[in-house]
Amino acid sequence: MWVVIFRAQVRQLDDDYGRTAQRMRELALTQFGCLAFHAVTEGSEEVALSYWPDPASIAAWRAHPEHLEAQRLGRERWYRRWSVEVAQVQRSYQGESRVPSGGNSGGNFVGDPGRDPGGDPPTQTA
């Protein structure tokens, strides 16, 4: 699995931005094999993470005409600066709280109690 990390400093967002962002997300997820897409904006900083099965899917997405137009608009209207990083995910794991909502879980994870959150089995001693 691969992840594309897009970071930007927002100049100004408008109605076109919202429509374009929604369309890009829809295209990535439905036509280009994107596995998941998450975006957050805090103040003037935006971060988007998209997960992909392989570099070929990322390349096809990057070259799509609608995405190229969205990139142009981003450069000209919406962003002061931006960066893109592409990385291969080396490890992935998940957890779920054992405590009902509103409680303090203290960091407990559901799953194999013999594994730490990093996914490595505990060391056995003789």
Backbone as CSV, one residue per row, in Angstrom:
resi,resn,N_x,N_y,N_z,CA_x,CA_y,CA_z,C_x,C_y,C_z
1,MET,0.856,-1.179,0.000,0.000,0.000,0.000,0.900,1.240,0.000
2,TRP,0.420,2.261,-0.690,1.136,3.519,-0.818,0.268,4.657,-0.300
3,VAL,0.906,5.723,0.182,0.177,6.892,0.660,0.732,8.135,-0.029
4,VAL,-0.177,9.000,-0.459,0.183,10.309,-0.985,-0.216,11.320,0.083
5,ILE,0.757,12.110,0.513,0.544,13.125,1.548,0.613,14.489,0.873
6,PHE,-0.513,15.165,0.824,-0.593,16.496,0.228,-0.739,17.503,1.350
7,ARG,0.138,18.489,1.386,0.077,19.552,2.393,0.042,20.884,1.669
8,ALA,-0.751,21.804,2.183,-0.836,23.118,1.546,-1.127,24.192,2.579
9,GLN,-0.654,25.386,2.264,-1.062,26.563,3.006,-2.125,27.253,2.150
10,VAL,-3.292,27.398,2.714,-4.441,27.916,1.988,-4.314,29.426,1.823
11,ARG,-4.551,29.889,0.607,-4.621,31.323,0.308,-6.054,31.783,0.515
12,GLN,-6.977,31.160,-0.245,-8.391,31.515,-0.178,-9.188,30.370,-0.772
13,LEU,-10.219,29.951,-0.063,-11.103,28.915,-0.575,-12.425,29.557,-0.970
14,ASP,-13.041,29.004,-2.012,-14.313,29.526,-2.483,-15.249,28.352,-2.802
15,ASP,-16.434,28.657,-3.327,-17.393,27.596,-3.645,-16.849,26.615,-4.680
16,ASP,-16.078,27.125,-5.640,-15.477,26.243,-6.642,-14.541,25.230,-5.989
17,TYR,-13.834,25.665,-4.953,-12.920,24.755,-4.263,-13.683,23.571,-3.672
18,GLY,-14.762,23.836,-2.979,-15.550,22.757,-2.360,-16.054,21.763,-3.389
19,ARG,-16.572,22.266,-4.487,-17.061,21.382,-5.554,-15.920,20.583,-6.180
20,THR,-14.806,21.259,-6.424,-13.668,20.588,-7.043,-13.095,19.523,-6.117
21,ALA,-12.944,19.845,-4.849,-12.405,18.882,-3.886,-13.293,17.635,-3.808
22,GLN,-14.599,17.834,-3.774,-15.520,16.700,-3.724,-15.414,15.845,-4.983
23,ARG,-15.317,16.490,-6.124,-15.197,15.763,-7.388,-13.885,14.968,-7.451
24,MET,-12.791,15.562,-7.002,-11.494,14.875,-7.027,-11.521,13.654,-6.114
25,ARG,-12.116,13.812,-4.951,-12.236,12.683,-4.012,-13.051,11.563,-4.648
26,GLU,-14.189,11.922,-5.242,-15.069,10.940,-5.885,-14.334,10.199,-7.007
27,LEU,-13.635,10.935,-7.861,-12.891,10.309,-8.956,-11.813,9.365,-8.435
28,ALA,-11.044,9.828,-7.476,-9.952,9.007,-6.939,-10.485,7.693,-6.380
29,LEU,-11.573,7.768,-5.629,-12.114,6.575,-4.967,-12.853,5.639,-5.916
30,THR,-13.499,6.182,-6.940,-14.340,5.330,-7.785,-13.695,4.900,-9.097
31,GLN,-12.727,5.677,-9.598,-12.181,5.360,-10.915,-10.687,5.048,-10.933
32,PHE,-9.978,5.349,-9.864,-8.528,5.185,-9.910,-7.974,4.249,-8.852
33,GLY,-8.823,3.572,-8.113,-8.352,2.573,-7.163,-7.918,3.109,-5.820
34,CYS,-8.182,4.384,-5.537,-7.843,4.932,-4.228,-8.580,4.129,-3.158
35,LEU,-7.842,3.690,-2.143,-8.404,2.833,-1.094,-9.089,3.629,0.012
36,ALA,-8.568,4.811,0.300,-9.135,5.683,1.336,-8.612,7.085,1.110
37,PHE,-9.402,8.073,1.542,-9.034,9.472,1.351,-9.468,10.250,2.589
38,HIS,-8.534,10.935,3.222,-8.830,11.717,4.424,-8.218,13.102,4.264
39,ALA,-8.986,14.135,4.584,-8.468,15.503,4.493,-8.923,16.295,5.710
40,VAL,-8.064,17.202,6.152,-8.387,18.066,7.275,-7.761,19.435,7.029
41,THR,-8.485,20.471,7.436,-7.969,21.828,7.371,-8.024,22.404,8.775
42,GLU,-6.906,22.976,9.200,-6.835,23.625,10.510,-6.205,24.989,10.298
43,GLY,-6.986,26.026,10.518,-6.498,27.367,10.217,-6.243,27.474,8.723
44,SER,-5.018,27.850,8.361,-4.690,27.972,6.946,-3.914,26.757,6.420
45,GLU,-3.819,25.713,7.223,-3.082,24.521,6.810,-4.040,23.391,6.427
46,GLU,-3.752,22.776,5.301,-4.550,21.646,4.830,-3.631,20.436,4.660
47,VAL,-4.131,19.273,5.072,-3.416,18.013,4.875,-4.414,17.001,4.330
48,ALA,-4.021,16.320,3.265,-4.854,15.259,2.699,-3.996,14.001,2.560
49,LEU,-4.537,12.883,2.991,-3.881,11.584,2.864,-4.736,10.718,1.963
50,SER,-4.129,10.182,0.930,-4.847,9.232,0.080,-4.008,7.960,-0.001
51,TYR,-4.680,6.830,0.096,-4.017,5.527,0.121,-4.297,4.792,-1.179
52,TRP,-3.260,4.156,-1.742,-3.312,3.570,-3.072,-2.700,2.177,-3.072
53,PRO,-3.151,1.319,-3.977,-2.598,-0.037,-4.015,-1.204,-0.113,-4.641
54,ASP,-0.863,0.842,-5.540,0.416,0.749,-6.242,0.758,2.091,-6.904
55,PRO,2.024,2.269,-7.288,2.435,3.528,-7.930,1.747,3.783,-9.272
56,ALA,1.395,2.735,-10.000,0.722,2.929,-11.294,-0.627,3.621,-11.111
57,SER,-1.347,3.286,-10.067,-2.637,3.940,-9.784,-2.442,5.416,-9.465
58,ILE,-1.399,5.717,-8.727,-1.088,7.111,-8.386,-0.740,7.890,-9.656
59,ALA,0.064,7.297,-10.517,0.472,7.962,-11.751,-0.721,8.228,-12.665
60,ALA,-1.623,7.263,-12.763,-2.821,7.452,-13.593,-3.676,8.589,-13.038
61,TRP,-3.830,8.627,-11.729,-4.595,9.691,-11.081,-3.940,11.048,-11.314
62,ARG,-2.642,11.100,-11.159,-1.907,12.356,-11.308,-2.055,12.939,-12.718
63,ALA,-2.182,12.077,-13.726,-2.242,12.518,-15.120,-3.657,12.740,-15.652
64,HIS,-4.681,12.476,-14.851,-6.060,12.628,-15.320,-6.359,14.108,-15.601
65,PRO,-7.012,14.411,-16.731,-7.257,15.815,-17.111,-7.989,16.644,-16.050
66,GLU,-8.987,16.087,-15.394,-9.699,16.862,-14.363,-8.790,17.145,-13.174
67,HIS,-7.948,16.191,-12.834,-7.021,16.397,-11.725,-5.966,17.435,-12.101
68,LEU,-5.494,17.397,-13.347,-4.539,18.413,-13.802,-5.151,19.818,-13.725
69,GLU,-6.416,19.938,-14.088,-7.107,21.238,-13.994,-7.246,21.668,-12.527
70,ALA,-7.564,20.741,-11.651,-7.664,21.063,-10.222,-6.306,21.527,-9.684
71,GLN,-5.235,20.890,-10.134,-3.896,21.317,-9.715,-3.618,22.746,-10.178
72,ARG,-3.977,23.054,-11.417,-3.775,24.407,-11.942,-4.522,25.433,-11.107
73,LEU,-5.793,25.142,-10.808,-6.592,26.057,-9.994,-5.998,26.213,-8.595
74,GLY,-5.500,25.126,-8.043,-4.854,25.191,-6.732,-3.666,26.137,-6.752
75,ARG,-2.823,26.014,-7.765,-1.652,26.894,-7.883,-2.063,28.349,-8.066
76,GLU,-3.086,28.584,-8.881,-3.460,29.952,-9.220,-4.371,30.630,-8.201
77,ARG,-5.244,29.858,-7.540,-6.277,30.492,-6.711,-6.270,30.100,-5.244
78,TRP,-6.072,28.829,-4.936,-6.393,28.366,-3.590,-5.221,28.227,-2.632
79,TYR,-4.013,27.997,-3.127,-2.892,27.687,-2.233,-1.746,28.674,-2.373
80,ARG,-1.149,29.044,-1.242,0.077,29.850,-1.242,1.276,28.965,-1.564
81,ARG,1.295,27.797,-0.935,2.355,26.816,-1.192,1.805,25.434,-0.899
82,TRP,2.483,24.423,-1.439,2.020,23.051,-1.289,3.195,22.107,-1.422
83,SER,3.002,20.897,-0.932,4.004,19.846,-1.120,3.271,18.520,-1.254
84,VAL,3.917,17.591,-1.937,3.377,16.242,-2.106,4.483,15.258,-1.766
85,GLU,4.166,14.297,-0.934,5.086,13.214,-0.607,4.391,11.904,-0.933
86,VAL,5.127,10.961,-1.485,4.604,9.635,-1.792,5.470,8.634,-1.047
87,ALA,4.838,7.758,-0.286,5.595,6.800,0.520,4.911,5.440,0.513
88,GLN,5.713,4.416,0.652,5.158,3.073,0.785,4.934,2.799,2.263
89,VAL,3.773,2.276,2.603,3.439,1.953,3.981,4.158,0.652,4.345
90,GLN,5.010,0.714,5.335,5.780,-0.459,5.755,5.040,-1.314,6.774
91,ARG,4.200,-0.679,7.561,3.458,-1.399,8.589,2.154,-0.660,8.837
92,SER,1.102,-1.401,9.120,-0.191,-0.808,9.419,-0.881,-1.675,10.462
93,TYR,-1.433,-1.065,11.466,-2.183,-1.801,12.472,-3.272,-0.906,13.020
94,GLN,-4.257,-1.525,13.662,-5.393,-0.780,14.190,-5.730,-1.297,15.570
95,GLY,-6.428,-0.497,16.312,-6.891,-0.885,17.633,-8.293,-0.363,17.855
96,GLU,-8.907,-0.881,18.876,-10.249,-0.441,19.240,-10.336,-0.435,20.752
97,SER,-10.895,0.623,21.299,-11.012,0.748,22.737,-11.930,-0.320,23.313
98,ARG,-11.588,-0.838,24.465,-12.452,-1.794,25.177,-13.432,-1.068,26.085
99,VAL,-13.217,0.231,26.258,-14.032,1.022,27.173,-15.164,1.668,26.384
100,PRO,-16.401,1.667,26.918,-17.512,2.328,26.212,-17.191,3.799,25.964
101,SER,-17.833,4.378,24.977,-17.631,5.784,24.641,-17.723,6.655,25.870
102,GLY,-16.832,7.643,25.929,-16.823,8.577,27.048,-15.900,8.153,28.171
103,GLY,-15.423,6.908,28.166,-14.525,6.440,29.213,-13.084,6.679,28.844
104,ASN,-12.203,6.490,29.802,-10.768,6.628,29.570,-10.186,5.248,29.370
105,SER,-9.745,4.953,28.144,-9.280,3.606,27.835,-7.887,3.336,28.347
106,GLY,-7.118,4.373,28.632,-5.761,4.159,29.087,-4.883,3.515,28.032
107,GLY,-5.290,3.573,26.767,-4.453,3.060,25.695,-4.614,1.575,25.431
108,ASN,-5.659,0.935,25.940,-5.864,-0.489,25.685,-6.302,-0.717,24.254
109,PHE,-5.871,-1.821,23.683,-6.239,-2.181,22.328,-6.908,-3.537,22.335
110,VAL,-7.935,-3.690,21.506,-8.562,-4.985,21.303,-7.739,-5.714,20.261
111,GLY,-7.622,-6.967,20.409,-6.833,-7.749,19.459,-6.004,-8.743,20.225
112,ASP,-4.917,-9.160,19.653,-4.048,-10.139,20.271,-3.280,-9.486,21.411
113,PRO,-3.595,-9.842,22.681,-2.905,-9.204,23.805,-1.428,-9.569,23.858
114,GLY,-1.002,-10.551,23.087,0.400,-10.930,23.065,1.229,-10.094,22.109
115,ARG,0.608,-9.115,21.477,1.347,-8.241,20.556,1.270,-6.804,21.054
116,ASP,2.378,-6.093,20.876,2.353,-4.690,21.252,1.700,-3.897,20.121
117,PRO,1.371,-2.621,20.355,0.714,-1.842,19.297,1.536,-1.740,18.022
118,GLY,2.843,-1.959,18.087,3.686,-1.921,16.914,3.573,-3.168,16.065
119,GLY,2.889,-4.189,16.557,2.650,-5.375,15.782,3.685,-6.453,15.952
120,ASP,4.702,-6.246,16.794,5.721,-7.253,16.988,5.347,-8.170,18.146
121,PRO,5.565,-9.471,18.004,5.233,-10.387,19.098,6.168,-10.131,20.276
122,PRO,5.709,-10.433,21.495,6.562,-10.231,22.665,7.762,-11.183,22.609
123,THR,8.829,-10.771,23.261,10.025,-11.603,23.339,9.781,-12.722,24.340
124,GLN,10.111,-13.936,23.945,9.968,-15.094,24.835,11.262,-15.300,25.602
125,THR,11.165,-15.557,26.895,12.352,-15.875,27.680,12.227,-17.294,28.175
126,ALA,13.354,-17.987,28.247,13.345,-19.397,28.667,13.403,-19.548,30.138
